[in-house]
Amino acid sequence: MNLPRRTLLLSLALTFGVVALPTTAMANGKPLKILVGYPAGGAVDVVARQLGEELRSAGYNVVVDNKTGAGGQLAVAALLQAPADGATVVVMPGDNVSLYPHVYPNLKYSLADLAPLATLSSFHFGLALGPGTPAKTWPEFVNWAKANPGKASYGTPGAGTGMHFLGVMLGRQANIDFLHVPYRGGAAAMVDVLGGSLPALATTLPNLVKHHQSGRLRIVGFTGEQRMPKLPEVPTFKEQGHPDAVLSEVFAVFASAATPAAVQAELEAALMKAARQPRMIEALDKLEFDSLVLDAKTTRSRLEADIRRWGPVVKESGYTAKE
């Protein structure tokens, strides 16, 4: 990506005709409100609006409603307050269901309250090193950290995120003191790692690719199962001795668990068909996300596995979000 990420996201929204629509209902369509807990122009919003375009062509009268705040929790609250008739769904990252229960002691919902309908896309996390460390690889960084106590730190876009706990996992398994430095978003963290005041950065892999290819950063590992054709030189953490660090984040669609089974099945079929449309896949590709279409049962199983995975990692870190 050559444009700043926010500029590109807004450009995509315009390119694919998914700018905010009036809330006035359109005629002759099944009403469907898609809730998004993040601002317009962000990655979740762009994906949700492109999904809405595909669903409109399938006969749904779609309105995308941004209920921002509390890391997406307000959108879930709005979903659970709406009638459980299938006319309201939420698009959000899987971590909002699998990680948040371990991070937020007073979280108002759990997976039991929600009906996962389909997965739309996925992406991995990566760890990159900047000029703040002489290390060029993950093993070199581990050795450098052991030889320089107190210097090994990593930034993330925020505390309590999957990227935060990826660093916790890696530090624990490598037996190094790996200090987490949370930022409000990834932009400031990127500036510091590029400037050398921060040795490492853990964030979404798409945000690292451009700087890695330019040579300004070195991606020393990512959370995939195997190497990527686009980045054949970048090893996985699995092949570097961290089999537990096979992680990916997903964007998925949820309804209330009280939604009738027949309505859930109808929505699931429509969502999976929409997610497979070429325009949807193209929109994801422009964001450097992977198209990943999973049905309701598989989505739920994946989220349940992630809940089990994150529990001990968060407990080991001792972190609890301040609410």
Secondary structure, DSSP 8 states (H G I E B T S, - for coil): --S-HHHHHHHHHHHTT-S---SS--SSSEEEEEEESS-TTSHHHHHHHHHHHHHHTTTEEEEEEE---GGGHHHHHHHHHS-SSSSEEEEEETHHHHTHHHH-TT-S--GGGEEEEEEEEEE-EEEEE-TTS---SHHHHHHHHHHSTT--EEEESSTTSHHHHHHHHHHHHHT---EEEE-SSHHHHHHHHHHTSSSEEEEETHHHHHHHHHTSSEEEEES-SS-BTTBTTS-BSGGGT-TT----EEEEEEEETTS-HHHHHHHHHHHHHHHTSHHHHHHHHHTT-EEEEE-HHHHHHHHHHHHHHHHHHHHHHT-----
